[in-house]
């Protein structure tokens, strides 16, 4: 329940682990859902000499998005020659909306479809099913759909991304380079996840793939309360 001490318990466990952690190139990975939770963990860890050790290499304390960006999505995109300008929903979606042809924007507005439809689900820039007409969906071969895909593709080339699209590129990286999983498990043999009730399905699926699926899963402990879920 709220205030029961879940994060305090997590920090206490981390302080004890840090006191006895001797590996110089292998660390503890501590993931949270929000920046607020990350800052709380960092603040409490910083209050002890043992905890301070976990705030630097080889350990990682941060958000799930931050981890996916740093170790998977951004290196993969840069390897494709893409310069990252921004990973920000508001900036990215506004850029895409402004570059849609006027007739496409008008068609979306008339059907009360918003800027938030301009998000892709895979590296082929599929937008999913978009409601259209009376109980139908917008055809993928239609000019409107293809215009929407086009601005998504252009924004990728321009280095602009929505936060959740980082999971698309992280998954693509793992598909093409499955050995990365072995290296990440070697680097982080222990995974602790705070506020686990707030993880989306895509986040949980990717973390499962990185740390748990198949041979030699890491040691994982999750902290959370389903009654406090924000989804």
C-alpha atoms as one frame of an Amber mdcrd trajectory, in Angstrom:
protein
   0.000   0.000   0.000   1.124   3.648  -0.276   3.731   4.530   2.315   4.447
   0.947   3.341   8.165   1.347   2.658   8.731  -0.470  -0.632  11.321   1.996
  -1.916  12.931   2.240   1.516  13.280  -1.541   1.537  14.755  -1.477  -1.961
  17.349   1.141  -0.964  18.236  -0.771   2.213  18.809  -3.950   0.192  20.937
  -1.998  -2.280  23.067  -0.504   0.499  23.751  -3.979   1.898  24.549  -5.351
  -1.556  26.872  -2.435  -2.312  28.807  -3.084   0.888  29.719  -6.567  -0.341
  29.865  -5.986  -4.110  33.389  -6.707  -5.351  32.985  -7.042  -9.135  34.563
  -4.108 -10.948  32.994  -4.677 -14.384  29.629  -6.186 -13.423  26.935  -4.161
 -11.749  23.436  -3.971 -10.336  20.713  -2.631 -12.629  17.991  -0.684 -10.816
  15.065   0.411 -12.968  12.064   2.574 -12.130   9.109   3.695 -14.185   9.277
   7.449 -13.562  11.977  10.070 -13.109  10.419  10.966  -9.755  10.968   7.425
  -8.499  14.496   7.411  -9.922  15.330  10.652  -8.113  13.958   9.271  -4.849
  16.153   6.182  -5.135  19.214   8.281  -6.012  18.555  10.670  -3.098  18.253
   7.857  -0.578  21.258   5.995  -1.950  23.340   9.159  -1.844  22.707   9.468
   1.884  24.946   6.472   2.619  28.545   5.852   1.634  27.660   2.328   0.521
  24.748   3.557  -1.573  26.838   6.185  -3.328  28.873   3.422  -4.950  25.793
   2.308  -6.885  25.411   5.679  -8.583  28.398   5.147 -10.858  29.956   2.508
 -13.133  29.510  -0.457 -13.334  26.020  -0.058 -11.877  22.960   1.537 -13.463
  20.186   3.389 -11.633  17.588   4.978 -13.897  14.289   4.690 -15.689  13.353
   1.870 -18.036  13.252   4.335 -20.924  16.697   5.632 -19.995  18.148   2.122
 -19.934  16.606   1.148 -23.274  17.823   4.379 -24.854  21.383   4.174 -23.544
  22.117   0.505 -24.141  19.956  -0.401 -27.128  17.935   2.084 -29.164  20.252
   5.087 -29.464  23.431   3.117 -30.287  21.478   1.173 -32.905  20.053   4.296
 -34.525  23.444   6.013 -34.537  24.950   2.946 -36.203  22.475   3.583 -39.033
  23.892   7.071 -39.478  20.996   8.848 -37.742  21.870  11.867 -35.602  19.531
  11.996 -32.594  17.936  15.436 -32.268  15.182  14.723 -29.723  13.324  11.913
 -28.002  10.234  13.825 -26.960   6.567  13.140 -27.737   5.468  16.773 -27.996
   8.340  17.876 -30.234   8.160  14.818 -32.467   4.376  14.715 -32.933   4.192
  18.457 -33.595   6.922  18.122 -36.249   5.010  15.301 -37.957   1.641  17.046
 -37.818   2.995  20.240 -39.400   4.506  18.275 -42.279   1.368  16.403 -43.182
  -0.278  17.636 -46.382  -3.172  19.976 -45.588  -5.764  17.598 -47.031  -4.500
  14.796 -44.764  -4.634  16.967 -41.648  -8.129  18.102 -42.606  -9.308  14.528
 -43.132  -7.997  13.497 -39.720  -9.567  16.499 -38.007 -12.943  15.889 -39.624
 -12.964  12.356 -38.223 -11.712  13.545 -34.839  -8.450  11.674 -35.205  -5.701
  13.521 -33.407  -1.994  14.138 -33.635  -1.456  11.097 -31.409  -2.198   8.767
 -34.332   1.189   9.691 -35.759   3.047   6.957 -33.885   4.466   3.800 -35.419
   4.565   0.304 -33.968   7.425  -1.315 -35.843  10.481  -0.348 -37.867   8.349
  -0.592 -41.015   6.393   2.413 -39.673   3.094   0.588 -39.355   0.570   2.808
 -37.535  -1.883   0.092 -36.602  -5.599   0.201 -37.354  -7.020   3.720 -37.516
 -10.840   3.931 -37.171 -12.415   5.352 -40.325 -15.958   5.705 -41.538 -18.785
   3.776 -39.895 -17.077   0.968 -38.047 -14.279   0.626 -40.576 -10.549   1.300
 -40.578  -8.361   3.477 -42.767  -6.873   1.431 -45.592  -3.126   1.034 -45.469
  -2.924   1.625 -49.215  -4.817   4.922 -48.950  -3.081   8.238 -49.591  -3.947
   9.436 -46.083  -2.368   6.428 -44.388   0.718   6.575 -46.592   1.126  10.302
 -45.928   1.030   9.584 -42.207   3.624   6.858 -42.572   5.755   9.153 -44.688
   6.068  11.875 -42.034   6.912   9.218 -39.436   9.676   7.915 -41.671  10.928
  11.450 -42.347  11.023  12.292 -38.640  13.120   9.185 -38.000  15.574  10.279
 -40.654  15.591  13.739 -39.022  16.425  12.199 -35.635  13.068  12.871 -33.932
  11.344  10.142 -31.931   8.529   9.537 -29.472   9.552   7.870 -26.219   7.817
   4.549 -26.832   9.277   4.305 -30.338  12.626   3.660 -28.676  11.256   0.222
 -27.777  10.620  -0.407 -31.482  14.270   0.235 -32.329  15.543  -1.618 -29.267
  13.574  -4.691 -30.347  14.899  -4.341 -33.888  18.446  -4.189 -32.502  17.897
  -7.403 -30.537  16.303  -9.113 -33.547  19.366  -8.419 -35.648  21.979  -8.804
 -32.891  20.711 -11.424 -30.409  24.154 -11.755 -28.826  23.557  -8.371 -27.147
  21.341 -10.125 -24.595  24.266 -12.241 -23.417  26.461  -9.176 -22.990  23.814
  -7.280 -21.004  23.256 -10.241 -18.687  26.993 -10.507 -18.181  27.167  -6.798
 -17.322  24.112  -6.803 -15.031  23.682 -10.129 -13.197  21.179  -8.553 -10.778
  18.042  -6.625 -11.798  15.765  -4.744  -9.377  12.624  -3.053 -10.690  10.714
  -0.438  -8.656   7.085   0.568  -9.312   6.685  -2.541 -11.428   2.901  -2.109
 -11.468   3.314   0.872 -13.811   5.235  -0.962 -16.513   3.403  -1.133 -19.820
   3.094  -4.404 -21.698   5.777  -3.370 -24.193   8.182  -2.442 -21.388   7.618
  -5.692 -19.500   7.958  -7.732 -22.694  11.267  -6.114 -23.612  12.710  -6.459
 -20.086  11.671 -10.121 -20.080  13.462 -10.624 -23.374  16.643  -8.872 -22.241
  17.023 -10.339 -18.771  14.886 -13.450 -18.290  13.919 -15.353 -21.447  15.907
 -18.399 -22.515  19.104 -19.629 -20.931  20.895 -18.099 -17.947  18.405 -15.490
 -16.757  19.652 -12.903 -14.277  18.476 -12.664 -10.687  15.433 -10.380 -10.687
  13.358  -8.834  -7.926  10.338  -6.626  -8.503   8.807  -4.070  -6.141   5.316
  -2.648  -6.550   1.650  -2.578  -5.635  -0.982  -3.381  -8.259  -3.496  -1.164
  -6.446  -1.334   1.877  -7.250  -1.067   1.223 -10.990  -1.364   4.331 -13.152
  -2.543   2.374 -16.223
